[in-house]
Amino acid sequence: MKVGVPTEIKTDEYRVALTPIGARELAEHGHDVIVQKGAGEGSAVSDADYEAQGVTIVPGAEDVWGEAEMVLKVKEPQTVEVEMLREETTLFTYLHLAPAPELTKGLCDTGAICIAYETVEGANGGLPLLAPMSEIAGKIATQAGAFMLEKPLGGRGVLLGGVPGVAAANVMIIGGGAVGMNAAFIAIGMEADVFVYDKSVDRLRELDIIFGGRASTVFSSTLSIEERLPDIDLVIGGVLVHGARAPHVISREQLGLMKPSTVLVDVAIDQGGCFETSKPTTHSDPTYEVDGIIHYCVANMPGAVPITSTYALTNATLPYTLALADEGVVGAVGRIPGLKPGINVAKGKVTHSAVAEGVGMDYSPPEEVLDFEMPQNGSRDGAGDDAARAMPGSH
Ligand SMILES: NC(=O)c1ccc[n+]([C@@H]2O[C@H](COP(=O)([O-])OP(=O)(O)OC[C@H]3O[C@@H](n4cnc5c(N)ncnc54)[C@H](O)[C@@H]3O)[C@@H](O)[C@H]2O)c1
């Protein structure tokens, strides 16, 4: 299969979807890889690094989109990219379609198969291709929040960890998944007082053991959030309902309960945002103010640390990329059942139910659209192991 990698064009996006490590593995499996000139530069990967692993460097994005049978990307395709996406192509990237009806319709119009990293499921229903970026975004969320709390940046002027004789800041983290747990690790490390909210008691139970008493866990509800908001300096939002638009956990009215210049970091902005007043921002202009509250809503937070993020992302995506290149979409889904929920759009139809609900379009099961049957033993459990088995050296 011819696999192509264009340069990312979203504002302040420096990641690339494939490293020389991945290029080498694809070559070992007999595939041709084409990479747009300069695509790796933002992540300190040169064209020569790719060429040394057998990659053909092509001059423009149109060469990648025009020739590749599978296009690997990081962020959702921008309008000019959707225009270049061909019906025969498989697109494998982050999509975050639930809050994006226009993009969803654009992708449907191409007729291509579009597989979203963030809805691929691993063992026990986890999200193996979202997790590495969530770990990074969670860590950045606390760093960025601590920075924005500084007075010259618009914050309250509070040091997260306090000093002897002066209390530490209070940090509320809503959503205790990969983002929330990692945000908490950094906040604990910075010696803040940390409160992690989640709707899942089982998850709170796990976190309670992981934190070993260094952070409080709280069952998330309108009242439990509202009661603590007046004491909080930094709120980090990292809730997720798989594939769906983020639920609003703080309303505009509730901003009035908070101290002036409190900082809100909405990591869930890529799924539409979990605060009513959130709207996407960029690394170049990350914050804005609503009712005296500072909002940080950067939609591609890991893009700021591309050297870490590119490798973390491609370590996770590579087994799936290899399976898709080796066997095509239907064959790969047969081998790795967790890829099936990754299929968001195919042949003009929306093939993920939560995405369909989010964008107000009809849902069509991927089995029907692509005409395949899931194997009898195709359970989600073990999908991660199946993906790992696609790696060389293990088969
Ligand atoms: N902005 C960025 O650059 C960036 C980067 C990575 C991830 N993200 C986003 O961060 C969000 C979180 O990702 P994750 O990997 O941590 O997800 P996750 O599935 O690991 O965790 C989400 C948690 O939210 C909890 N939850 C769901 N609804 C809730 C509610 N109403 N109140 C409280 N808790 C609730 C769930 O129980 C779960 O524990 C996603 O939207 C993801 O796309 C954004």
The ligand as an SDF file (V2000), in Angstrom:
LIG
                    3D

 44 48  0  0  0  0  0  0  0  0999 V2000
   -7.1390   20.0930   24.0360 N   0  0  0  0  0  0  0  0  0  0  0  0
   -6.2820   19.1540   23.7150 C   0  0  0  0  0  0  0  0  0  0  0  0
   -5.2350   19.4110   23.1260 O   0  0  0  0  0  0  0  0  0  0  0  0
   -6.5610   17.7340   24.1050 C   0  0  0  0  0  0  0  0  0  0  0  0
   -5.5390   16.7630   24.0710 C   0  0  0  0  0  0  0  0  0  0  0  0
   -5.8390   15.4600   24.4950 C   0  0  0  0  0  0  0  0  0  0  0  0
   -7.1380   15.1300   24.9190 C   0  0  0  0  0  0  0  0  0  0  0  0
   -8.0930   16.1100   24.8990 N   0  0  0  0  0  0  0  0  0  0  0  0
   -9.4720   15.8520   25.3300 C   0  0  0  0  0  0  0  0  0  0  0  0
   -9.5610   15.7390   26.7380 O   0  0  0  0  0  0  0  0  0  0  0  0
  -10.7980   15.0900   27.0500 C   0  0  0  0  0  0  0  0  0  0  0  0
  -10.5550   14.0300   28.1220 C   0  0  0  0  0  0  0  0  0  0  0  0
   -9.8070   12.9640   27.5650 O   0  0  0  0  0  0  0  0  0  0  0  0
   -9.3550   11.6950   28.4380 P   0  0  0  0  0  0  0  0  0  0  0  0
   -8.4440   10.8940   27.5830 O   0  0  0  0  0  0  0  0  0  0  0  0
   -8.9280   12.1350   29.7920 O   0  0  0  0  0  0  0  0  0  0  0  0
  -10.7320   10.9140   28.5660 O   0  0  0  0  0  0  0  0  0  0  0  0
  -11.0080    9.6940   29.5620 P   0  0  0  0  0  0  0  0  0  0  0  0
  -12.1040    8.8950   28.9200 O   0  0  0  0  0  0  0  0  0  0  0  0
   -9.7500    9.0140   29.9620 O   0  0  0  0  0  0  0  0  0  0  0  0
  -11.5720   10.4160   30.8830 O   0  0  0  0  0  0  0  0  0  0  0  0
  -12.7600   11.1540   30.8880 C   0  0  0  0  0  0  0  0  0  0  0  0
  -13.3260   11.0950   32.2860 C   0  0  0  0  0  0  0  0  0  0  0  0
  -14.4490   12.0040   32.3290 O   0  0  0  0  0  0  0  0  0  0  0  0
  -15.3920   11.4110   33.2120 C   0  0  0  0  0  0  0  0  0  0  0  0
  -16.6850   12.0790   33.0080 N   0  0  0  0  0  0  0  0  0  0  0  0
  -17.5530   11.9320   31.9770 C   0  0  0  0  0  0  0  0  0  0  0  0
  -18.6060   12.7660   32.1530 N   0  0  0  0  0  0  0  0  0  0  0  0
  -18.3730   13.4490   33.3100 C   0  0  0  0  0  0  0  0  0  0  0  0
  -19.0740   14.4550   34.0200 C   0  0  0  0  0  0  0  0  0  0  0  0
  -20.2460   14.9380   33.5760 N   0  0  0  0  0  0  0  0  0  0  0  0
  -18.5460   14.9250   35.1840 N   0  0  0  0  0  0  0  0  0  0  0  0
  -17.3450   14.4420   35.6300 C   0  0  0  0  0  0  0  0  0  0  0  0
  -16.6480   13.4900   35.0110 N   0  0  0  0  0  0  0  0  0  0  0  0
  -17.1500   13.0010   33.8490 C   0  0  0  0  0  0  0  0  0  0  0  0
  -15.3570    9.9340   32.8720 C   0  0  0  0  0  0  0  0  0  0  0  0
  -15.8910    9.1380   33.9090 O   0  0  0  0  0  0  0  0  0  0  0  0
  -13.8510    9.7140   32.6820 C   0  0  0  0  0  0  0  0  0  0  0  0
  -13.2310    9.2720   33.8720 O   0  0  0  0  0  0  0  0  0  0  0  0
  -11.2870   14.5300   25.7030 C   0  0  0  0  0  0  0  0  0  0  0  0
  -12.2850   15.3810   25.1750 O   0  0  0  0  0  0  0  0  0  0  0  0
  -10.0710   14.5590   24.8360 C   0  0  0  0  0  0  0  0  0  0  0  0
  -10.3740   14.6190   23.4470 O   0  0  0  0  0  0  0  0  0  0  0  0
   -7.8220   17.3800   24.5030 C   0  0  0  0  0  0  0  0  0  0  0  0
  1  2  1  0
  2  3  2  0
  2  4  1  0
  4  5  1  0
  4 44  2  0
  5  6  2  0
  6  7  1  0
  7  8  2  0
  8  9  1  0
  8 44  1  0
  9 10  1  0
  9 42  1  0
 10 11  1  0
 11 12  1  0
 11 40  1  0
 12 13  1  0
 13 14  1  0
 14 15  2  0
 14 16  1  0
 14 17  1  0
 17 18  1  0
 18 19  2  0
 18 20  1  0
 18 21  1  0
 21 22  1  0
 22 23  1  0
 23 24  1  0
 23 38  1  0
 24 25  1  0
 25 26  1  0
 25 36  1  0
 26 27  1  0
 26 35  1  0
 27 28  2  0
 28 29  1  0
 29 30  1  0
 29 35  2  0
 30 31  1  0
 30 32  2  0
 32 33  1  0
 33 34  2  0
 34 35  1  0
 36 37  1  0
 36 38  1  0
 38 39  1  0
 40 41  1  0
 40 42  1  0
 42 43  1  0
M  CHG  2   8   1  16  -1
M  END
$$$$
